[in-house]
Amino acid sequence: MPVQTSVQLFTVREALEADLESTLAELAARGFTAAEPYDFVRRAEPLAAALRANGIAAPTGHAFLASTSFVNPDGSGTTLPVPSPDVVFDAADVLGMTTVIDPYTAPERWTTREQIEETARLLNAAAEIGAARGIRVGYHNHAHELEATFDGVTGLELLASLLDPRVVLEVDLYWVARAGLDSPALLERLGDRVIAVHVKDGTLDPEAVAAYPPADQVPAGQGVVPLAEALAAASALEVAIVEFDHYDGDLFGALEQSLAYLDAQVAGR
């Protein structure tokens, strides 16, 4: 089955919050036919209607499944409780979403094996609920899951070894590079568990990456992240998703450039 290309809607979060309809129309005009929603439970119905109106599917989405409260994009915690898995999956059904991916767990939860075991337990429990509804559960990495090591094994790989076979992974290629790892080798080790990747490039300039959000990100193929090699190593890839955490220039133009690069890389797969 061909790899589906998509865009993480967090990339256009400011435009999306200001005008849902016109933002999705602009993404469609730039060539996107699929998107990965974030924080979709609170707006499932209007989001689904706007996606349909613009011919955009939502095969995957981000929602917290292994945390009890929302985590901000900068990693800081909140006291705002997250919806239950059943409520998340209800919203996913409205959107026609078949894979719900946990986007983030706090770095302090990756300091011991026992903490990772607890994250695996929560994801496995959500996967059990999701399986009865035809929805897969996944996990998305940042750098800290890879910077943590246990007897020479990264925290992400330890997590993968503890997960129910039904739980999949979405590997963020930029954050793998930020953690200093060889992403093609990591993807080969993770094997068929990886069904999605975030295709995100950057210069990895030390001063720029020290900022939050990172200030080094560039259109896919224009930085130093080994995207082509990583995509080739992802043997079970189903969805490849363009994303920027931050971009100072013409964001929609950068998205269009990234999509053209990505479409060329996955053509014929």
C-alpha positions as CSV (number, residue, x, y, z in Angstrom):
1,M,0.0,0.0,0.0
2,P,1.4,3.4,-0.9
3,V,2.6,5.7,1.9
4,Q,0.1,8.4,2.7
5,T,1.6,11.9,3.2
6,S,0.0,14.2,5.8
7,V,0.6,17.3,7.8
8,Q,0.5,17.7,11.6
9,L,-2.0,20.5,12.3
10,F,0.0,21.7,15.3
11,T,2.2,23.2,12.7
12,V,-0.5,25.7,11.8
13,R,-2.0,26.0,15.3
14,E,-2.3,29.8,15.4
15,A,-4.0,30.0,12.0
16,L,-6.2,27.0,12.9
17,E,-7.4,28.5,16.1
18,A,-8.1,31.8,14.4
19,D,-10.0,30.3,11.3
20,L,-10.5,26.6,11.0
21,E,-12.1,26.6,7.6
22,S,-9.7,28.9,5.8
23,T,-6.6,27.2,7.3
24,L,-7.7,23.8,6.1
25,A,-8.6,25.2,2.7
26,E,-5.1,26.7,2.4
27,L,-3.6,23.3,3.3
28,A,-5.7,21.6,0.6
29,A,-4.7,24.3,-1.9
30,R,-1.0,23.5,-1.1
31,G,-1.6,19.8,-2.0
32,F,-2.4,18.1,1.3
33,T,-5.0,15.4,1.3
34,A,-4.5,14.2,4.8
35,A,-3.8,15.8,8.2
36,E,-3.0,14.7,11.7
37,P,-5.2,16.7,14.2
38,Y,-4.1,17.6,17.7
39,D,-6.4,18.3,20.7
40,F,-9.2,17.1,18.6
41,V,-11.7,15.8,21.3
42,R,-13.0,19.3,22.1
43,R,-13.8,20.1,18.5
44,A,-14.4,16.8,16.8
45,E,-17.6,17.7,14.9
46,P,-16.6,21.0,13.4
47,L,-13.1,19.7,12.6
48,A,-14.6,16.7,10.9
49,A,-16.9,18.8,8.8
50,A,-14.1,21.2,7.8
51,L,-11.8,18.4,6.9
52,R,-14.5,16.8,4.7
53,A,-15.3,20.1,3.0
54,N,-11.7,20.4,1.9
55,G,-11.1,16.8,0.9
56,I,-8.7,16.1,3.8
57,A,-8.6,12.7,5.6
58,A,-7.4,12.3,9.2
59,P,-6.0,8.8,9.4
60,T,-4.0,9.6,12.6
61,G,-4.3,12.1,15.5
62,H,-2.6,13.1,18.7
63,A,-4.3,12.7,22.1
64,F,-3.0,11.9,25.6
65,L,-3.5,8.3,26.6
66,A,-0.7,7.7,29.1
67,S,-1.0,10.9,31.2
68,T,-3.7,12.0,33.6
69,S,-3.5,15.7,32.8
70,F,-2.6,17.8,29.7
71,V,1.1,18.5,29.1
72,N,1.9,21.8,27.4
73,P,4.0,21.9,24.2
74,D,7.1,23.1,26.2
75,G,6.8,20.0,28.5
76,S,5.3,21.8,31.5
77,G,2.5,20.1,33.2
78,T,-1.0,21.3,33.9
79,T,-3.8,20.3,36.2
80,L,-6.4,20.0,33.4
81,P,-7.5,16.4,33.2
82,V,-7.4,14.6,29.9
83,P,-10.4,12.8,28.5
84,S,-10.8,9.1,29.0
85,P,-9.7,6.7,26.2
86,D,-13.3,6.0,25.4
87,V,-14.1,9.7,25.0
88,V,-10.9,10.1,22.8
89,F,-12.0,7.1,20.7
90,D,-15.5,8.5,20.3
91,A,-14.0,11.7,18.9
92,A,-11.7,9.6,16.7
93,D,-14.7,7.8,15.3
94,V,-16.3,11.1,14.3
95,L,-13.1,12.1,12.4
96,G,-12.7,8.7,10.7
97,M,-9.4,8.3,12.5
98,T,-8.0,4.8,12.8
99,T,-4.8,5.5,14.8
100,V,-4.6,7.6,18.0
101,I,-1.1,8.5,19.0
102,D,0.0,9.8,22.4
103,P,2.1,12.9,21.7
104,Y,4.1,13.4,24.8
105,T,5.0,12.2,28.2
106,A,7.1,14.3,30.6
107,P,10.9,13.8,30.7
108,E,10.8,13.0,34.4
109,R,8.9,9.9,33.6
110,W,11.9,8.4,31.8
111,T,14.4,8.2,34.6
112,T,13.7,4.6,35.8
113,R,12.6,1.4,34.2
114,E,9.6,1.3,36.5
115,Q,8.3,4.6,35.1
116,I,8.6,3.3,31.6
117,E,6.8,0.1,32.6
118,E,3.9,2.2,33.9
119,T,3.7,4.2,30.6
120,A,3.7,0.9,28.7
121,R,0.9,-0.4,31.0
122,L,-1.2,2.7,30.3
123,L,-0.7,2.5,26.5
124,N,-1.5,-1.2,26.5
125,A,-4.7,-0.6,28.5
126,A,-5.7,2.0,26.0
127,A,-4.9,-0.3,23.1
128,E,-7.1,-3.0,24.5
129,I,-10.0,-0.5,24.6
130,G,-9.2,0.8,21.1
131,A,-8.9,-2.6,19.6
132,A,-12.5,-3.4,20.4
133,R,-13.4,-0.3,18.4
134,G,-11.1,-0.8,15.5
135,I,-8.7,1.9,16.6
136,R,-4.9,1.5,17.1
137,V,-2.9,3.2,19.7
138,G,0.6,4.6,19.2
139,Y,3.3,6.7,20.8
140,H,5.3,9.7,19.5
141,N,8.8,10.5,20.7
142,H,10.7,13.6,21.4
143,A,14.4,13.6,22.3
144,H,14.2,12.7,26.0
145,E,13.0,9.1,25.4
146,L,16.2,8.5,23.4
147,E,18.6,10.4,25.6
148,A,17.5,8.1,28.5
149,T,19.4,4.8,28.4
150,F,19.1,1.6,30.4
151,D,22.0,-0.8,30.0
152,G,22.8,0.7,26.7
153,V,19.2,0.6,25.4
154,T,17.3,3.8,24.8
155,G,14.2,4.5,26.7
156,L,12.1,4.4,23.6
157,E,13.4,1.0,22.6
158,L,12.8,-0.2,26.2
159,L,9.2,1.0,25.9
160,A,8.8,-0.8,22.6
161,S,9.9,-4.0,24.2
162,L,7.2,-3.7,26.8
163,L,4.3,-2.7,24.5
164,D,1.5,-4.9,23.4
165,P,2.1,-5.9,19.7
166,R,-1.0,-3.8,18.8
167,V,0.7,-0.6,20.0
168,V,2.5,1.2,17.2
169,L,5.2,4.0,17.1
170,E,5.4,7.3,15.3
171,V,9.0,8.3,15.2
172,D,9.9,12.0,15.0
173,L,13.0,12.1,12.8
174,Y,14.0,15.6,13.9
175,W,14.0,14.7,17.6
176,V,16.0,11.6,16.9
177,A,18.6,13.7,15.3
178,R,18.4,16.2,18.2
179,A,19.1,13.3,20.6
180,G,22.3,12.5,18.6
181,L,21.1,9.1,17.3
182,D,21.4,7.5,13.9
183,S,17.7,7.5,12.8
184,P,18.0,4.9,10.0
185,A,19.7,2.4,12.4
186,L,17.0,3.2,15.1
187,L,14.2,2.6,12.6
188,E,15.8,-0.7,11.5
189,R,15.9,-1.8,15.2
190,L,12.3,-0.8,15.8
191,G,11.2,-2.6,12.7
192,D,7.5,-3.1,11.9
193,R,6.5,-1.3,15.1
194,V,7.0,2.1,13.2
195,I,4.0,2.8,11.0
196,A,4.3,6.6,11.0
197,V,7.1,9.2,11.0
198,H,7.2,13.0,11.5
199,V,9.3,14.4,8.6
200,K,10.9,17.5,10.1
201,D,14.2,19.0,9.1
202,G,16.6,21.4,10.8
203,T,20.1,22.8,10.7
204,L,20.8,21.6,14.3
205,D,22.7,24.8,14.9
206,P,23.5,24.7,18.7
207,E,22.3,28.2,19.4
208,A,19.1,27.8,17.4
209,V,18.2,24.5,19.0
210,A,18.6,25.9,22.5
211,A,15.6,28.1,21.9
212,Y,12.0,27.0,22.6
213,P,10.4,26.4,20.2
214,P,13.4,25.3,18.2
215,A,14.6,28.1,15.8
216,D,16.6,25.9,13.4
217,Q,13.8,24.1,11.5
218,V,13.7,24.4,7.7
219,P,11.7,22.8,4.9
220,A,12.2,19.0,4.5
221,G,15.3,18.2,2.6
222,Q,17.0,21.6,3.3
223,G,18.6,20.7,6.6
224,V,21.0,18.0,8.0
225,V,18.4,15.5,9.3
226,P,18.9,12.3,7.2
227,L,15.3,12.2,6.1
228,A,15.7,10.2,2.9
229,E,17.8,7.5,4.6
230,A,15.3,7.2,7.5
231,L,12.3,7.0,5.2
232,A,14.0,4.2,3.3
233,A,14.7,2.3,6.6
234,A,11.1,2.5,7.8
235,S,10.0,-0.9,6.5
236,A,6.3,-0.8,7.6
237,L,5.6,2.9,7.0
238,E,2.0,3.8,6.3
239,V,1.9,7.6,7.0
240,A,4.6,10.2,6.7
241,I,3.7,13.5,8.3
242,V,5.2,17.0,7.7
243,E,5.6,19.1,10.8
244,F,7.3,22.3,12.0
245,D,7.4,23.2,15.7
246,H,8.3,26.7,14.6
247,Y,9.2,28.5,11.3
248,D,9.8,32.3,10.9
249,G,9.3,32.5,7.2
250,D,6.4,31.7,4.9
251,L,5.0,28.7,6.8
252,F,2.5,27.5,4.2
253,G,5.2,27.9,1.5
254,A,7.6,25.8,3.7
255,L,4.9,23.2,4.1
256,E,4.3,23.0,0.3
257,Q,8.1,22.6,-0.2
258,S,8.2,19.9,2.4
259,L,5.3,18.0,0.9
260,A,6.9,18.1,-2.6
261,Y,10.1,16.7,-1.1
262,L,8.2,14.0,0.9
263,D,6.1,13.0,-2.1
264,A,9.2,12.4,-4.1
265,Q,10.8,10.3,-1.4
266,V,7.8,8.0,-0.9
267,A,6.8,7.7,-4.6
268,G,6.6,4.1,-5.7
269,R,6.6,2.6,-2.2
